[in-house]
Amino acid sequence: MTRRRAAPLPVRDGLGPTRVRLEGGPVLAELTRRFGPAAAAKVRAGEVVTADGGIVDAATTARPGAPVYLYRDLPEEVPVPFAIPILHRDDDLVVVDKPHFLATMPRGRHVVQTALVRLRRDLDLPELSPAHRLDRLTAGVLMFTTRREIRAAYQGLFARGEVHKTYLARAGVDPALRFPITLRSRIIKQRGRLQAFEEPGEPNAETRIEHLGDGLYRLTPRTGRTHQLRVQLASLGLPIQGDPLYPEVIDVAPDDFGAPLQLLAHSLEFTDPSTGALRRFVSRAQLAADRGPSCSVADGCPPLRQL
């Protein structure tokens, strides 16, 4: 696997530079055409650099596909009004209890209001990087590495499926279902489509589901498809309480933090690649005991297959 070279600009105030691939030709003209006067102003101020650290100026040209780097202008964001409790910290790892509504890392309109940027700023760790990701609406155990040179070892654990993960979720109850259930299905997530969906074919997602009573479920995923747990519970007719995507897309205001998704990444367990020791981290958070009525098969909601 080819590794991307380190950015020629350092992390600044918790954020790394943006990497822009060029179409080729005069750089100033292209950046102005693509990003407007603000990008041109950054060139004139000497704030845009090439991959080798050279400063881009009005005369710089580039071959097609060459990258340049610059710091983005930050969008206006609604502050996520929750702290990020630290479960564990050592020279290699920072493990936190990520709150609901906080993205793991910058993407789209969520930049500063992400766990990565807030923790880099709060802990003064510019090389902090997530070893894996949680959905923005999912709370719970999230692990970061502190230094670039150890990042690949811990990310590799998750990529190879060597981390045992458990989740807790609250949903409706269908008396006709008998647990535990192991669901195997094929889940597809298409670019530009909010919902993932199941389709016929070779399964690529597997989850063991146990009902602990009163609508509380323990979920043990064997794979990590996008929205896997949310899609598979909804496919049983038991959508997770507070889910704005499954089975129906619900428009939620960006400053509405009143009904969090009742899904918690409860624990992580793995053999540490550096020490060989067994590591286990457990969330201290709890799901709400009752978030109001939930739609289930028993209530007349059909199982979800093709969303």
SVG drawing of the C-alpha trace seen along z (x, -y; Angstrom):
<svg xmlns="http://www.w3.org/2000/svg" viewBox="-50 -39 60 56">
<polyline fill="none" stroke="black" stroke-width="0.4" points="0.0,0.0 1.3,-3.4 1.4,-5.9 0.6,-9.5 3.6,-11.7 3.4,-14.0 1.9,-17.4 4.5,-20.2 2.5,-22.5 2.1,-21.7 -1.1,-21.3 -2.4,-24.7 -4.9,-25.2 -5.9,-21.6 -6.3,-21.5 -4.0,-20.2 -3.8,-21.9 -6.1,-21.1 -4.6,-19.1 -5.8,-20.3 -5.0,-18.3 -4.4,-20.6 -5.6,-20.2 -2.3,-21.6 -1.0,-24.9 -0.8,-28.3 -1.7,-27.6 -3.0,-31.1 -5.4,-31.1 -6.7,-27.6 -7.2,-28.3 -9.0,-31.5 -11.3,-29.8 -12.1,-26.9 -12.2,-28.7 -12.6,-32.3 -10.7,-35.5 -10.0,-34.0 -7.7,-31.4 -6.0,-34.0 -5.4,-36.1 -3.7,-33.1 -1.4,-32.7 -0.4,-36.4 0.2,-36.2 2.6,-33.2 0.2,-30.8 0.0,-28.1 2.8,-25.6 3.7,-22.7 4.3,-19.1 8.0,-19.8 7.3,-23.0 7.9,-25.5 5.9,-28.7 3.4,-29.1 3.4,-32.6 1.8,-34.2 4.2,-32.6 4.0,-29.0 2.8,-26.4 2.0,-22.7 1.7,-19.5 -1.7,-17.7 -2.4,-15.9 0.2,-17.8 -1.0,-18.8 -0.7,-22.1 -1.5,-22.7 -3.3,-25.6 -5.2,-26.2 -9.0,-26.3 -11.3,-29.1 -13.4,-27.7 -17.2,-27.5 -19.7,-28.8 -20.6,-25.8 -23.1,-25.2 -21.1,-24.3 -21.8,-20.8 -22.5,-21.5 -20.9,-18.4 -17.6,-17.6 -15.3,-14.7 -14.5,-12.6 -11.1,-10.9 -11.2,-7.3 -7.4,-6.6 -4.3,-8.4 -0.7,-7.3 2.3,-8.0 0.6,-6.1 -3.1,-6.3 -5.9,-8.6 -9.3,-6.9 -12.4,-9.0 -16.1,-8.7 -17.3,-10.6 -20.6,-12.4 -23.5,-12.2 -23.6,-14.8 -19.8,-15.2 -18.1,-13.9 -14.9,-11.9 -12.9,-14.1 -13.4,-17.0 -15.8,-16.3 -18.2,-18.5 -19.7,-21.2 -18.3,-19.7 -14.7,-20.9 -13.9,-22.4 -16.8,-20.7 -15.2,-17.3 -13.5,-15.1 -10.2,-15.2 -9.9,-19.0 -11.2,-19.7 -8.9,-17.1 -5.8,-18.3 -6.5,-21.8 -7.4,-20.8 -4.5,-18.3 -1.9,-20.1 -1.3,-16.9 -0.9,-18.1 -0.2,-14.5 -3.3,-13.0 -5.2,-10.8 -8.2,-8.5 -7.4,-4.8 -11.0,-4.2 -14.2,-6.2 -17.7,-6.5 -20.7,-8.0 -21.4,-11.6 -24.6,-10.5 -23.1,-7.5 -21.6,-8.0 -19.0,-5.9 -15.5,-4.6 -13.3,-6.2 -9.5,-5.6 -6.8,-7.9 -3.0,-7.5 -0.8,-10.3 2.2,-10.0 2.5,-9.5 5.0,-6.7 2.6,-4.3 -0.6,-5.3 -0.5,-2.5 -0.1,0.3 -3.3,-0.6 -5.3,-1.5 -4.3,1.9 -6.0,3.7 -9.3,2.2 -8.7,2.7 -8.0,6.4 -11.0,6.9 -8.8,7.7 -10.6,5.4 -13.6,6.9 -16.3,4.3 -19.6,4.2 -22.4,1.7 -25.6,1.0 -28.8,-0.2 -32.4,-0.9 -35.2,0.0 -38.7,1.4 -39.6,5.0 -41.1,7.6 -42.3,10.6 -42.2,12.8 -38.4,12.5 -36.1,14.9 -32.7,13.8 -29.7,14.0 -29.9,13.4 -26.9,13.3 -27.7,11.1 -25.7,11.5 -26.6,9.2 -25.2,7.2 -25.1,3.5 -24.4,0.8 -23.7,-2.9 -23.7,-5.0 -22.1,-8.5 -24.7,-11.2 -27.3,-9.0 -28.0,-9.5 -29.2,-6.0 -27.3,-2.8 -29.4,0.2 -29.5,3.9 -29.6,5.8 -29.4,9.4 -26.0,10.9 -23.0,12.1 -23.2,10.9 -20.6,8.2 -22.0,7.3 -22.5,9.5 -23.8,8.6 -24.8,10.7 -27.8,9.2 -28.8,10.0 -31.9,8.6 -31.0,7.7 -34.5,6.8 -36.8,3.8 -35.7,2.8 -32.0,2.7 -29.8,4.6 -26.2,5.7 -24.7,5.6 -21.5,7.4 -20.5,6.5 -18.1,8.8 -17.7,6.3 -17.8,2.5 -20.0,1.4 -21.3,-2.2 -24.4,-2.4 -24.3,1.4 -26.0,1.6 -28.7,-1.0 -29.6,0.7 -29.6,4.2 -31.8,3.4 -34.1,1.5 -34.3,4.5 -35.8,6.4 -38.5,3.8 -36.6,2.5 -35.1,-0.9 -32.9,-2.4 -34.6,-5.1 -33.7,-8.7 -32.5,-7.6 -33.2,-10.4 -32.3,-8.2 -33.8,-4.7 -36.4,-3.8 -37.4,-7.3 -35.3,-10.4 -36.2,-13.1 -35.0,-16.6 -33.4,-17.7 -32.2,-21.2 -28.4,-21.4 -28.9,-23.0 -31.4,-20.3 -29.5,-18.1 -32.6,-17.0 -33.1,-13.4 -29.8,-11.6 -29.5,-8.4 -29.7,-5.6 -26.6,-3.9 -23.5,-3.6 -20.1,-2.1 -19.7,-0.3 -16.4,1.4 -13.2,2.1 -10.8,5.0 -7.6,5.9 -4.1,7.1 -1.8,4.1 0.6,4.3 3.3,2.5 3.3,4.4 1.4,7.6 -0.9,6.8 -4.6,7.3 -6.3,3.8 -10.0,3.2 -11.8,-0.1 -15.4,-0.5 -17.7,-3.5 -19.0,-5.1 -22.0,-6.6 -25.5,-5.2 -28.4,-5.2 -31.6,-6.9 -34.0,-4.4 -36.9,-5.7 -36.9,-7.9 -40.6,-7.6 -42.4,-5.3 -40.5,-3.3 -41.8,-1.9 -41.5,1.9 -43.0,4.8 -45.4,5.3 -46.6,1.7 -47.2,2.3 -43.8,1.1 -42.6,3.3 -39.1,4.8 -36.6,2.6 -34.8,4.2 -34.5,1.9 -34.4,-1.7"/>
</svg>
